[in-house]
Amino acid sequence: MNIQQRLSALRDAMRRHGVTAYIVPGTDPHASEYIASHWKERQWISGFNGSAGTVAVTLDRAGLWTDSRYFLQAADQLAGSGIELMKQGLPDTPEIVPWLATVLQAGDKVGVNPQMFPLNAYAAMKAELSINHIELVSVDLLAEVWTDRPALPRKPLFLYDEKYAGASVSEKLESLRRELLARHAEVFVLSALDDIAWLFNIRGEDVAYNPVVIAYALVDQEQATLFVDADKVDDKSRAALAQQGVSLAGYADIYQAVQAIRPDAAVLVDGDKLNQSLFEHIPAGCTIRNTMSPVFRLKSVKNAVELDGIRHAMVKDGVALVRFFKWLEENVKTGNLSEISVAEKLYECRAQQELFKGESFSTIAGYAHHGAIVHYSATPESDLKLSADSLLLLDSGAQYLDGTTDITRTVALGTPTVPQIVDFTRVLKGHISLATAIFPVGTRGSQLDILARKALWDKCQNYGHGTGHGVGHFLNVHEGPQNIRMDENPVTLQPGMIISNEPGLYRTNEYGIRTENLIHVIPAGETEFGQFLQFETLTLFPIDQTLIDPELLDAREIEWLNAYHLRVYNALSPNLNGDEREWLARKCTPIKVQG
């Protein structure tokens, strides 16, 4: 079926169930960003495959809500589908529930699959709809109309060696149980796949780019149970988990286990992650402690072994990038390279590195005007040939057993224009300002975001995405709870947290610019005014100096750039051959301070 036929089939099912609107989010029962094909319901009904977006369908209209990262992509993918693009964040765009309130009538019913909505989102939506006398009902209509849905992945999990994890499963369980006591909770229902992977030191291949295992878990003071399909666990893994105090049950058995929780128990749930369907199985007499997952916060602060591992991963990644960009520079003038072919070459360079396990997300190789599409994904139809007359924005990352990487570099494939140089340098000023920040303990990411934007704001320029996201350790490339963005987030930055630093600037139909490194929160010192923190830049690869106007940088910014390039050269050069070292030395040549 094409998209219009799928919408028609859904509307037929809506009529059968007495539903006047149906909402399809782009997530799974585990509140994941990247999801298994089995749960890609929003993509199936709309054709839009971005990582963020929700579709609402009525009997005669349909809309896709997504943010500015995906405006251009969504407009292209929705063309001819009959689904309107609803640009979230713009003043004239209503959110889904207010929009439904204008197109539905009192007494109408809105249907959702409760497995696909976290309980907090479900409760908020139900309350908001009820104000307009519209009822929210739980019904899985996609199960009726998506008849050729892919099966759940069946690949086996593997144990993540403690020499990389830095802590055993039993040690992590002990930390979690202390957190439960502090929250006056007796049992914790876990559903987030990366939380489960971290807690039980397991990894898998169930979801593209994120080495997680589809599973649930229950933990109390005496027991820890992992709910996972039996054929995903071999005898060796089963025995090793048992030795760490972990018992196993079937994936679907989580519902029965939750129902069997003692009726007067205090149950901890993360309402932003636990799905409504599973929540409804908790006995009604239980006391619910609805709060952020303790594991979410525990895993965000990397231990010494994890940090050492990611520093090794950054060296390997930097070596791969040197070999790739050197090859790119030598071959771009042939006219034979394209967005897809350079992404494939970059994968090849990384795959040669020790402990490489795959990409951490689909490489964004945006040439010329495609660089202005923030989360662009090249297809055979859109694949542009590269030539030496514009900019290439390359956002990529890798999964190594000892760490996860994420880096964006924008490079000039020919002689850049003055506007390109000015734009690039202003973005760089913001990047350096954040990289060099010193801030007191207790600072939130939202309080630092302005540092990355001020050089742009001074010229009435901006970018629509966040400045920084947390990054996992051989786990999800997007990891919370910390971030750096304009939106308020109560989580404070703590030593051991890893975050991206990625300001950008995008000129529609012209080019895009983004410079991204990963940074690590470390102590900066203590004075009579309190304790202070700062950032250590972890990523190791030069920034294209042909795009920099030194006159727009002050002495402190040039000092940082020169010191960074010296560190890049010293870290990577021992792992390169003579030609590669010579190439890197040219890219790391210090800029002279003016005056």
N, C-alpha and C positions, 0 to 999 in steps of 0.2 A: 504493500500500500504506500502511496505517496502521503505527504503531510496532510493534505486536504481530506483524503480518504480516512486517515487515522483520526482526525478531528471529527469527522462524520460518525465513525464507529463509536468514539467516546460519547458523543452527544446522544446517540441511540441508547447507550448504556445509562446515561444520566436520566433520560426519560423513563427508562424501565424502573429506576430506583427512586424516582421522584426528586431528583437533584437538579437544581437550576444553575448551579455553578460548580466547577471542580478545579482544585488547585494542585498543581504538580511541581514540586520543588526539585532542584538538581542535586539531591543528596541521597543517602541510603539509611538503613535503620541504625547506623552507628554515627550519624552526623558527620560523615567524612566529606572532605573536599574532593579528593580523587576517589572514584568509586569503581567497583567491578561492573562489567558490562551488563550483568544481570539486573542491576538497579538503575540503569541510565534511562529512567522514565521520561524526564524532561527532554532529553535529547531525542528520544524516540518520537515524542508527540510533536516536537517543534522543529527538529533539525539543527537547533543551536547547541554547540558542544563546548561552550565556554565553561569555566569552573564555577561561575556564580550566575544564578538566574532562576526565576520562578515563572511558571506559566499559569495563568488563570483563564479558564474556558467557561463561557456561558453558552446558552443555546443558540445565540446568534453572533457572539463576538469572542475574540480571544486576544490576550496580550502577553507579552514577555517582559518582565521587569529585570533589568540588569544595570550594572553601574558603568561609569565612564570608561573603564578599561576595555569594555566590550561593545561600545556604541557602534563603531565601524564594522566590526566582525558580525554583530547581531543583525545590523541592517542588511548586510550581504546575505547571511544565511536564512533570514526570514522572508526574503523577497519572493513574492508569489505564493506564500503559504497561507495567507489569510490571517496571520497573527501580527498584531500591531507591536511595534517596539515602544516600550514604555521606559524612558530614560530616567532611571532613579537618580535622585540628588538634584534634579533641576526644579526650579520653583514651580513650574506649571505642570509637573508630573505628580499625580496623586499616588499614594501607596496602594497596595492591592485591596485592602479591606475598605478604605474610603471609596475607592473606585467601584467596588462591588456594591457598596451602599447606594451609589447613584444609578446603577443599572439593574438592581434587583428590587423586589418589593417585600414589604413586611410579610412574614410567613414563609418566605422562600427558604430553601435549604442549600447550604454549601457543603460539598463533600471533600474529604481528604482521606488519604491512606494514613492511619495513625502511626504506622511503622516509620513513615518518612518525616515525621515532625517531632522534634524534641518537646518534652512536656511543657517547658516554659513558653515556647512559641505557640503551642496548641492552646494553652490556657489564655494567653493574651489575645489570640485571634478569636477565641470563643467569646470572651468578654466584650471585645470591640464589636463583633457582629451582633451580639445580643442587644446592645444599645439601640440598634436599628431593627430589632425584632426579627433578625435573621438567625436561623439555627445552623450550628456546625454539627455535621454528622460524620461518623467514621465509616468509610466504605472504600474497599479496594477495587475501583473500576478498571484500572489498568490490567489487573489479573484476568479480566474478561476479554479485553480487546487486544492485548499484546500477546498473541498466541504463539509467536515464534521467539519468545524471550530466551536469551542465552542461559545456560545452566550456571549455577554457582561454581566458582573455580574449585578444583579438586587437588591442586598441587600440594605436596607435603611441606610442612613447616620444618625449620631447622633451628637448632639451639644456637644462640649467640654467645660465643665464647667469652668467659669472664675476663680474659686478658684484654678484650676490647671494651667490654661493658664497664669494667672497673668495680663491680659489686655483684655479689651472688643474688639469686632469687630470694633466698632466705633472709639476706640482709635487707633487701628492698621491702619484703613483706613486713619485717620488723619495723622499718621506718613508717610504712603505711599504717600499721596497727597503732603506733604511737599517735599518728595523726587522727585516727578514728577515736581513740580515747579522748584526745583534746577536744573533739567535736561532739562528745557524748553520743557517739553512734556505735551500734553493735555490729552492723553488717553493711557492706558497701557493694552496690551493684555497678559493675564496670561495663561500659559498652563501647567506649572510644578505642579504635583499633590500635592507635599508636600508644595509648596508655597501657593497654594489655601487652603489646609487644615489649615495651620497656620493662614493665613489672616482672614479667615471666622470662625475660631474656630469650625471647623467640623472635624469629623473623620468617618471612615467607614471600611468595610471589603472587598473592591473590589480587593485588591492585597494581596497576601500572605505575612505575616510578617510586612508589612508597612500599618498602619491604615489610608489609604487615600481613597478619593472618586474620581471616574472618573468624571472630570468636567473641564470646562474652565471658564474664568472670564474676564470681561471688567471693568476697573475702570477709571473714569475721576473725575473732581473736584466736580461734582454734583451727579453722579450716580455710583453705584457699582452693577453689574449684575453677578449672578452666573448661569452658564449654566450647568444644571444637569437634568437627567431624572426625570420627575415629580413624578413617583412612588417611588422614593428614598427619598422623603421629605414628612413627615406627617404634619398635620395641625399645631401642636405645634411648630415644627421646622420652618415651613414657617412663622408663626407669630413672632417668636423670631428673625429670620433674618430680617424680615421687620422692626421690632422695632429698629434694629441696622443700618437701612438704606440700606438694601440689597434687591434687586428685583431678581426674579427667571425667568429663561427661559429654554427651552429644550436643552439638550446636543448638538444636531445637529444644533440648531439655531445659534450657534456661527458664522457659515459661513455667514449667512445673516446679522448678526449684524456687523460683520467686514466690509462687503461690504457697509454697511450704514454709516460708519464713514465719517464725513465731509471731502470732497475731499482735502481741504487745511489744514487739521489738522496735528499737530505734534504727531506722534504715537511712543511710546516707545515699543520696542520688545527686548527680550533676544534671540539673534541669535543662541546661543548654546542650546536653549530649544524649541523655537517656530518652529513648523514643516513647511516645504516649502509649503505644500498644503494650509495651513491656511494663510501664509504670502502672497501668490499670490492673495488672496481675498481682501487685503488692497487696497483701491483706489490708482491708479497710481499717483495722484497729491499730496498725503500725504508726509510730511517730515518724514523720518524714523530715529528715535534715537535708534540705535542698540547698546545696552550696557547690562552689567550684571543686572539681575532682582534686583530691590531695595529690594524686599521681601526676596530674597536669602540671602542678607547680613543682613537685619533686624532680621531675625529669627535665624541667626547664633550666635547672642549675646543674651544669655539667661538673662531673668530678674530675680529679687530676688526670686519670687515665683517659677519659673521654677527650679532654682538652689536648693532651699530648697526641692522641690519635688524630684529631682534626688538624693539628699543626703539620703532622706528617702528610695527611691527605692534601693539604694546601700546597705543599712542595710538589707532590706528584701532579696535581692539577695544573700548577704553574708550568711545569715541564711540558705537559701535554699541550698547553696553550701556546707556549713558545714555538713548538714544532708546528702547530696548526697555523698560527698567524704568519710565521716565516713562509710556510708553503703557500698561504693565501697571497701574500705580497708578491711572491715569485710567479704566480700563475694567473692572477686576475686579468692581466692584459691579454691572455689568450682568447677571452670571450667565451670560454667553454664552461665557466663556473656558474652555478645558480644557487638560489637560497637553499634548496634541498640538498644539492651536492656538497655544499660547504658544511651543512649540518652533519651529513654522513661522514665527511672527512674528520670533523672534530670528534665524532664518536670513535672513529678508528684510532685517533691519537690517544684518546683517554683509555681505550680498551687495552692498550699496550702497557698500562701502568699496573703495578702490583696491587692486588686486593680490589680491583675494579669489579663492581657488580652491576653496573648499568647507569643510565641517566637518572637524575633526580627530578626531572620534568622534561617535557618535550621542548627541544631547543627552539628558541625564537630567533630566527635569522630574518631580519627585516631590512631589505635593501631599499634605499630611496624613500618613496612615500609609504612603503609598507612598514618602515620603522616608526611611523606615527601611530600605528595600530598597536596599542600597548601589549596585548597578549596575542599577537599575530601568530598564525600557524600556517606555514606554506603548504599548499596542495599542488598536485600536478597541474591544475588549471590556473593557479595564481602564481606559480613558481617563476620568479623574475631572474633573468640572466644578469650577472654582475658585470659592471664595467668600471673603468677608472674615472668616474665623473660624479660620484655622490657618496653618501655615507652608508655604512652597514652597521646596524645595531644587532649585536649578538648577545643574547641572554641565555645562559646555559648552566648546567650543573651536573655533578656526578655523584653516584653512590659508591663509596669505598667501604670495605669492612671497618675501617678505622675512622670514617667520618663522611659527612655530607657537604658538598660544595654548591655554591650558587654565585655566579659572577656575570656582570654585564659590562661589555666594552663596546663603545661606539668608535669606529675608526673611519678615517677618510681613505677611500680607495683611489683617490686622485688628489688634485689640488683643491682644498676646501675653499669655499667662499667666505667673505668677511662675515656675513650674518651667521654662517655655520660656526665660525670660530668664536664669535661673541656669545652665541647661545651656549656652546659647549663650555666655554670658560665660566659663564655664570652658573651653570649646573655644577661645575667642578668646585667653584667657591662654596656652594652650599654643602657639597660632599665633604670638603675639608673642614668647614665650620663644625659639622656634626662630629667628624672623626677626631677633632681636637678638643671637644667639649670636656669641661670639668664641672661636676654637678654634685650637690649634696645627696647623701643617703636619703632615700624616701622620694626621689624624683620619679615621676611618671614619664613614659615616652611622649605623651601629648605635650608635655612641657618643653621638650627638646625639639619637636618637629619644626618649629619656626626657624631654627638654625639652618636647616637644609633649604628653606624656602626664601629667606630674606633677600638674597641677591636677586632672585627672580621677582619677588613682590615689589622690590624697589623700582622695577621696570614694568609693573602691572602685568607680570607673567606668573604662571602657576602650572602645576600638574595635578591630575585628578586622582592619582592613586596614593596609597600610603608611602611613607618614607622608609619604613623598616618593618620586617616581620621576623619572628623567631625562627630558628632553624634547628632541626633535630640532629641527633648523632646516629648516623646510619639509620635514619628514620625519615619522617616527613620533612620535606624542604620548607613547608609552611607549618610552623609550630607555635602555639601560644604557651602561656597566656600573655607574654610580653609583646609589645610592638611599639613602633614610633609612627604616629599618624595624628592627624588633626582631631579625629574622634576621641572622646574621653575614654580612658581605660584606667581603672583604679589600681591595676597591678604596677608596683614599683620595680625599677630596674635593680637587679642584684648581681654581685660578682658571680661569674660562672655562666651567666646568660649570654647566648649568641644571638645577634640580630643583624639584619641586612641594613646597609646604608646605601639607598638608591634613589636619589632625586633625579628628575628628568625634565624634558621639555619636548613637546610634540607639536609640529606644525602640519596640520592636515593636508594631505596631498603633496607634501614636500619631503619631510624627513623627521626622524625621531632621534632623540639623544637621551641616553641614560648611562650613568656611571655607578656601578654597584660593587661594593666589597662587603664581606662579612666582618663584623666587629664583635669584640668580646668585652664584657664589662669587667673591669679590674679596679682594685683600690687605687686612689690617687693620693691619699694621705689624710692626716688628722691634724686639725688646728684648734685653737680656742673656739672656733665657730662650728666645730663638729667634724664628722667624717665625710670625706668626699670620694667620688668615683670618677672614672674616666674610661675611655675605650682603647683597646688594643686592636689594630687592624690585622686580621688574619689572612686575608686573600693576598696572593703573591703573583701579580702580573702588572706590567707597566701600563700607564695611561697614555694615550696617543698625544704626543707633544705637538704634532703638526696642527692639532685643533686648539691649541692653547695660545692665547694672547697674554704674554707675561706682563704687559703693561696694565692689564686688568686685575692682576694678582698683587697683593701686598707682600712685604718681605716675609712675614710669618707664614703665609700660604706657600710661597716658593720654598721656604725652608722645609716645610712639611713634605712637599712633593719631592724635593731632592733627597730627603732622608728616607722617604718611602721607596724611591727607586733604588737607592743604594742597598736597602734591605732586601728588595726583590732580587737584585743582581747577586748579592752575597749568598742568598738562600738557594737560588736556582742554578747558578753557574757551575757548581761542582758536579751537577747531574747532566750537563750538556756537553756536546762535542765542540770542537774549535769553531766551526762555522756558526753554530747556534749561540755560543758565548759571544762571538763578535756581533751577531745580530742583536742580542739582548743588551750588550753594552751600548750600542747606538741608541736603543730605545730608552735607556736609563741615563743618558747623558744629563748631567746637572744643568739646570737653568741658572744663568747668572742673575744675581740680584741687581736691579737697576739702581744707579746712584751711589 
